[in-house]
Protein backbone atom coordinates (compact mmCIF):
# COMPACT_ATOMS: atom_id res chain seq x y z
CA UNK A 1 0.00 0.00 0.00
CA UNK A 2 1.39 3.40 -0.85
CA UNK A 3 0.61 6.99 -1.68
CA UNK A 4 2.24 9.72 -3.77
CA UNK A 5 1.86 13.45 -3.11
CA UNK A 6 2.80 16.11 -5.65
CA UNK A 7 4.72 18.71 -3.65
CA UNK A 8 5.32 20.93 -6.67
CA UNK A 9 5.53 20.63 -10.45
CA UNK A 10 8.91 18.96 -10.14
CA UNK A 11 8.82 16.94 -6.90
CA UNK A 12 6.77 14.07 -5.49
CA UNK A 13 6.75 12.60 -1.98
CA UNK A 14 6.15 8.84 -1.84
CA UNK A 15 5.32 6.69 1.23
CA UNK A 16 4.79 2.91 1.24
CA UNK A 17 3.97 0.22 3.80
CA UNK A 18 4.53 -3.48 3.05
CA UNK A 19 3.52 -6.38 5.31
CA UNK A 20 4.76 -9.90 4.50
CA UNK A 21 3.54 -13.04 6.26
CA UNK A 22 5.54 -16.17 5.42
CA UNK A 23 3.22 -18.48 7.38
CA UNK A 24 4.14 -20.98 10.06
CA UNK A 25 6.53 -23.81 9.30
CA UNK A 26 7.47 -26.84 11.40
CA UNK A 27 10.46 -29.02 10.62
CA UNK A 28 12.76 -31.54 12.26
CA UNK A 29 16.47 -32.08 11.68
CA UNK A 30 17.71 -35.60 12.30
CA UNK A 31 21.50 -35.69 12.47
CA UNK A 32 21.77 -39.12 14.12
CA UNK A 33 22.46 -37.85 17.65
CA UNK A 34 19.91 -35.12 18.25
CA UNK A 35 16.45 -34.66 16.84
CA UNK A 36 15.69 -30.93 17.27
CA UNK A 37 12.28 -29.57 16.30
CA UNK A 38 11.88 -26.05 14.89
CA UNK A 39 8.71 -23.98 14.65
CA UNK A 40 9.05 -20.76 12.66
CA UNK A 41 6.66 -17.86 12.18
CA UNK A 42 8.16 -15.05 10.12
CA UNK A 43 6.38 -11.74 9.55
CA UNK A 44 7.97 -8.52 8.35
CA UNK A 45 6.80 -4.92 8.16
CA UNK A 46 8.58 -2.46 5.87
CA UNK A 47 8.05 1.29 5.67
CA UNK A 48 9.66 3.19 2.79
CA UNK A 49 9.69 6.86 1.87
CA UNK A 50 11.15 8.71 -1.10
CA UNK A 51 11.35 12.16 -2.61
CA UNK A 52 11.27 12.05 -6.40
CA UNK A 53 12.60 14.96 -8.43
CA UNK A 54 11.44 15.32 -12.05
CA UNK A 55 13.97 17.49 -13.87
CA UNK A 56 11.54 18.28 -16.68
CA UNK A 57 8.49 18.92 -14.49
CA UNK A 58 5.36 16.78 -14.61
CA UNK A 59 4.52 17.68 -18.20
CA UNK A 60 0.95 17.43 -19.53
CA UNK A 61 -0.75 15.42 -16.81
Backbone as numpy.savetxt, mean C-alpha at the origin, in Angstrom:
# Nx Ny Nz CAx CAy CAz Cx Cy Cz
-7.51 3.02 -2.11 -8.36 4.16 -2.11 -7.45 5.38 -2.11
-7.80 6.37 -2.91 -6.97 7.56 -2.96 -7.73 8.75 -3.51
-7.16 9.91 -3.28 -7.75 11.15 -3.79 -6.65 12.04 -4.33
-7.01 12.86 -5.31 -6.12 13.88 -5.87 -6.79 15.23 -5.72
-6.01 16.24 -5.30 -6.51 17.61 -5.21 -5.65 18.49 -6.11
-6.30 19.29 -6.95 -5.57 20.27 -7.76 -5.29 21.48 -6.87
-4.02 21.73 -6.59 -3.64 22.87 -5.76 -3.55 24.14 -6.59
-3.15 23.98 -7.84 -3.04 25.10 -8.78 -3.09 24.50 -10.18
-2.84 25.32 -11.19 -2.83 24.79 -12.56 -1.66 23.86 -12.81
-0.63 23.93 -11.98 0.55 23.12 -12.25 0.91 22.14 -11.13
0.10 22.03 -10.09 0.45 21.10 -9.01 -0.78 20.37 -8.48
-0.55 19.11 -8.11 -1.60 18.23 -7.60 -1.08 17.58 -6.32
-1.93 17.49 -5.32 -1.62 16.76 -4.09 -2.35 15.43 -4.14
-1.63 14.35 -3.89 -2.21 13.00 -3.95 -2.04 12.33 -2.58
-3.10 11.64 -2.12 -3.04 10.85 -0.88 -3.70 9.51 -1.15
-3.07 8.43 -0.64 -3.58 7.07 -0.86 -3.49 6.27 0.43
-4.43 5.34 0.60 -4.39 4.38 1.69 -4.61 3.00 1.10
-3.74 2.05 1.46 -3.83 0.68 0.94 -3.81 -0.28 2.12
-4.79 -1.18 2.18 -4.84 -2.22 3.20 -4.73 -3.57 2.50
-3.78 -4.39 2.94 -3.60 -5.74 2.39 -3.81 -6.75 3.50
-4.59 -7.78 3.22 -4.82 -8.88 4.16 -4.41 -10.17 3.45
-3.35 -10.81 3.94 -2.82 -12.01 3.31 -3.35 -13.29 3.94
-4.45 -13.17 4.68 -5.14 -14.31 5.28 -4.27 -15.07 6.28
-4.91 -15.97 6.99 -4.22 -16.82 7.95 -3.61 -18.01 7.23
-2.49 -18.48 7.77 -1.84 -19.65 7.20 -1.23 -20.46 8.33
-1.47 -21.75 8.32 -0.89 -22.68 9.30 0.04 -23.63 8.56
1.21 -23.87 9.13 2.09 -24.86 8.52 3.02 -25.45 9.57
3.48 -26.65 9.29 4.40 -27.38 10.15 5.70 -27.62 9.40
6.80 -27.59 10.14 8.11 -27.91 9.57 8.63 -29.14 10.31
8.85 -30.21 9.59 9.34 -31.44 10.20 10.79 -31.62 9.76
11.72 -31.38 10.70 13.14 -31.53 10.36 13.74 -32.81 10.95
12.92 -33.70 11.46 13.41 -34.95 12.01 13.54 -34.92 13.52
13.93 -33.79 14.10 14.09 -33.69 15.55 12.94 -32.92 16.19
12.62 -31.80 15.61 11.55 -30.95 16.14 10.40 -30.92 15.15
9.24 -30.61 15.62 8.09 -30.50 14.74 7.34 -29.20 15.07
7.98 -28.03 14.79 7.32 -26.77 15.16 6.11 -26.48 14.28
5.14 -25.82 14.88 3.92 -25.41 14.19 3.90 -23.89 14.13
3.56 -23.34 12.97 3.51 -21.89 12.78 2.12 -21.48 12.34
1.63 -20.40 12.92 0.35 -19.81 12.55 0.63 -18.35 12.21
0.39 -17.96 10.97 0.68 -16.60 10.55 -0.60 -15.86 10.19
-0.61 -14.59 10.45 -1.71 -13.70 10.07 -1.07 -12.36 9.73
-0.91 -12.08 8.45 -0.20 -10.89 8.01 -1.18 -9.90 7.39
-1.20 -8.70 7.96 -1.99 -7.58 7.44 -1.06 -6.37 7.38
-1.19 -5.57 6.34 -0.39 -4.36 6.24 -1.28 -3.17 5.90
-0.91 -2.02 6.40 -1.56 -0.76 6.05 -0.48 0.18 5.53
-0.74 0.80 4.38 0.22 1.70 3.76 -0.47 3.03 3.47
0.17 4.12 3.87 -0.31 5.46 3.56 0.76 6.13 2.72
0.35 6.67 1.56 1.29 7.35 0.68 0.77 8.74 0.35
1.69 9.67 0.17 1.33 11.02 -0.23 2.35 11.50 -1.26
1.89 12.36 -2.17 2.79 12.88 -3.20 2.33 14.26 -3.63
3.28 15.06 -4.05 2.99 16.33 -4.72 3.48 16.18 -6.15
2.60 16.40 -7.10 2.90 16.21 -8.51 2.96 17.58 -9.17
4.05 17.84 -9.86 4.24 19.12 -10.54 4.16 18.89 -12.04
3.22 19.56 -12.70 3.08 19.49 -14.15 3.75 20.72 -14.75
4.84 20.53 -15.45 5.61 21.65 -15.97 4.85 22.42 -17.05
3.93 21.76 -17.75 3.17 22.44 -18.79 1.79 22.87 -18.34
1.47 22.79 -17.06 0.12 23.09 -16.59 -0.79 21.90 -16.84
-2.06 22.04 -16.54 -3.01 20.94 -16.71 -3.60 20.89 -18.11
-3.36 21.87 -18.93 -3.84 21.84 -20.30 -5.34 22.05 -20.39
-5.97 21.42 -21.38 -7.41 21.60 -21.64 -8.22 20.51 -20.94
-8.29 20.55 -19.64 -9.12 19.58 -18.92 -10.50 20.08 -18.93
